[in-house]
Amino acid sequence: MRKHLNYANVTATLALVFAMSGGALAAKHYLITSTKQIKPSVLKALTNDTKPDTSLFNKLATTATVAKANVATTAGSATTAGSAANATNATNATNATNATNATNATNAGNANTVGGQTVTHFFLKQPTQAGNPTVTLLNVDGLTLAGSCDEFGEPVLTASGSSEAEFNSFGNGDTDVTTTEDGFSSEVTLLPGGKAHGSEGNATAAYATPGGAVVTINYGFDYTGSFDNFNGCGIWGTAISS
């Protein structure tokens, strides 16, 4: 029996040729993510059915991995992505120009490193008692801050660092935390603790090494009765290092 050419056959043949050849060229510019992007008559001709079976297409589209995309839910690299290793704009990304959460970002809502600078938070809250352990609050670029609360409920804070580094601290409150060190020859006491000091206030500190490492610190402190009459003291702050 001889087969005759008809509109459906021609359309199906052209669609197949396009998919095998011309489609490769078009794929460089367009990404088909839904059967809605394909003309119904072409789908019908390809499937020879009133209602095309799109289950295979949908399955492949769901499980497909895209190395690069303009818009993607998950991608290795993307202009805009929900999650991406590298993205211009992303909700979560390892590296991103703009991101809500990112390991490294130029601009980010939350990031470990922003503009080449690292932000570190520290916090200490201990009860009023003898024998509290000394806790390392900060250890970055050779600078170490260590703190504790003594038996009088007073904060104790010390700083140590490189013998070639510059360090200064200035603050306000009931305790003088002003100090300037031209190199650390030994540990420096910023908050001494001890009976009846009533240490509370805030201070800033700056640390620099000959190699150009810089750490700036803002910190606060309070003696017993801090944090809504907590029977103990607290030390808290933020350090920016670059």
N, C-alpha and C positions, 0 to 999 in steps of 0.2 A: 504494500500500500504506500503510495507516494504521499509524503507530507507536504502541505502547502504552507507558504509563508503567510503569516497574518500579523496583526498589530502586536499581539501579546508576545509572539515568538521574537519579533524584531526588537521589541523593548527589552525582553529578557536577555537577548544576546548582547545588545548594547550595554546593558547594566553589568553583565558579566565581564565584558571587555574592559569597561571602565574600572571595575573593581580590581582586575588583574594588572592593569597597566596605568591608565590615567589616574586611578585612585592613589597610586603611590606618590605621584607628583602633588596631587591635591592635599594629601595627608601632611605635607610639609607646612601647610597653611591652615588647615581646618581639622578639628578633632570632633568626630561624631560620637556623641555620648548618649544619644537616644534615637530610637526608631522614628520619632516625630520629626527628625531632621531629614528623613528620606521620603521622597514623594510617594504617596499611597499607591499610585498606579504602578510604580517601579517595584514596590514591595509585593504587590499582588501578582505581578508578572513573574517575579522571581520565585514565589512560593506556589503559584497556580492555585491560590485558595482565596476565598472571600475574605477570611480573617487570617492575616499572616501569623505564623508561629514565631514569636520573638523571644522565646525562652532561652535559646542558645545565645542570641545576641546579648540579652540582659545578663546572663550568667558570665559571659566573657567580659562584659563591661564592668561588672562588679569586682571581678578578681584580677583585672588587668593591672599591671604595674607600669606607670608612666615615669620615665627618667626625668623629663622636663615638661612643664606645662605652664600656660599663662594663668589658668585658674585650676586649682586642685584641692581635694580634701586632704590627701596625703601625697607628698612628692619628694623626690630627691632634691630637686631644685624647682622653685616656682616663683612667679611674680607675686601671686597671692595664694596663700595656703593655710589650711587649718593647722597642719603640722608639717614641718619641712626641715631637712638638714640645712638648707640654705634658701632664704627667701627675702624678697624686698619687703613684703608685708606679711606677717604671720601671727597667729595666736600663740603658737609655741614653735620655737625654732632653736637650733644649735647656733646658727649665725644668721643675723637679720639686720637690715637697715632700720626697720621699725617693727617692734614686736611687743605683745602684751607680756609674755614671759620668754626670756632667752638666756642662754649661757653667755653669749657675747652679742652685744647690740650697740648700734650707734645711738638709738633712742629706744627705750624700753620701759614698760610699766614695772617689771621686776627683772633684774639681771644681776649676775655675779660680777660682771665687768661691764662698765659703761664708759665709753670714750677712753679706753685704756686705763681706767682707774678702778681699783677694787674697794668696795665698801664692806667693812666688818663691824658688826654690832657686838657689844659685850654687856653682860649683866651679872651682878652678884647680889645675893640676898641671903644673909646668914643670921641665926639667932644670937642673942646676947649670951655668950658663954665662953669659958676658957677652952682652949684647945681646938678652936675652929681651924680647919686646914687652910693653908694659903693656896689660892686658886690662880692659875695663869689666865688672865683675862684677854691678853693680846700678845701675839708673837708674830711679828711681821718685819721683814727687812732688817733683822738684827735687833729690833726694839722689843722689849718684853715688859708688860705691865702685870703686876701680881697684886692680889688684894685679899683681904679677909676682914672679919669683924672680931673685935676683942671682947674681953669679959665685961667691959664697961658699955658695950653697944656702940663703940666708936669704929668708924671705917679706917682701915690701914691700907695704904696704897704705895707701892714702890715701883721704880723704873730702872731698867738696866739696858745697856746697849754697847755698841762698838766704841772702843777707846778713841777712834778717829771721828766719831760722829758729833754733830751739834744737837743740843736739846735744850728747849726752854719751855716753861710752863707758867701761865698766869691765870689767876682766877679771882672770884669774889665770893664772899660768904664769911662764916665765922672762923675759918681756918686759912692761914696764908699758904698758898700752894705755889708761890712764885719761886722759880729756880732757873738758873742758867748754867748749863754744863758745856764746857769746851772739851768734849770727849769724856766718856765714862771711865773713871778710874775705879769706881766701885758702885754698888747699888745706891740709888738716890731715893730718899724718902719724900713722897709727896703729901701723904696723909699719915701722921705719926700714931694716931690712936691715943689711948691713955685716958685717965680719969678726968671728967668734967671739962672736956674740950668742947662738946656740943658741935661737932663738925657737920656743917651742912652748907651747900653752895654748888657752884659749877665752875669749870675751868676749861681752858684750851691749852694744847701743847703742840709743839712742832719738833720734828726730828728729821735730820738729813745726814746722809752719808757722803763721803767724797766721790762716790760713784754716781751720785745723782738720785739715789732712792730717797723719796720724801714721804713722810707720814704726818698727817695732821689729825688731831684728836680733839673731840669735844666730849667732856664727861661731867657727870653730876654725882653728888654723894650726900648722904644723910645719915644721922646717927639714930639711936634707938627711938622708936616711936614713928619711924618712917612707914610708908605704905599703909596708911589708915591704922596707925597705932600698933603696928607690928613690933614685937619686942626684939628688935635687932636692927642692923644697919643695912645700907644698900650702896652699891657703886654701879654706875651704868654709863654707857656712852657709845660713840660711833667713831671709827677710824677710817680715813681715806688714804690709801697708799697708791703710789704710782712709780 
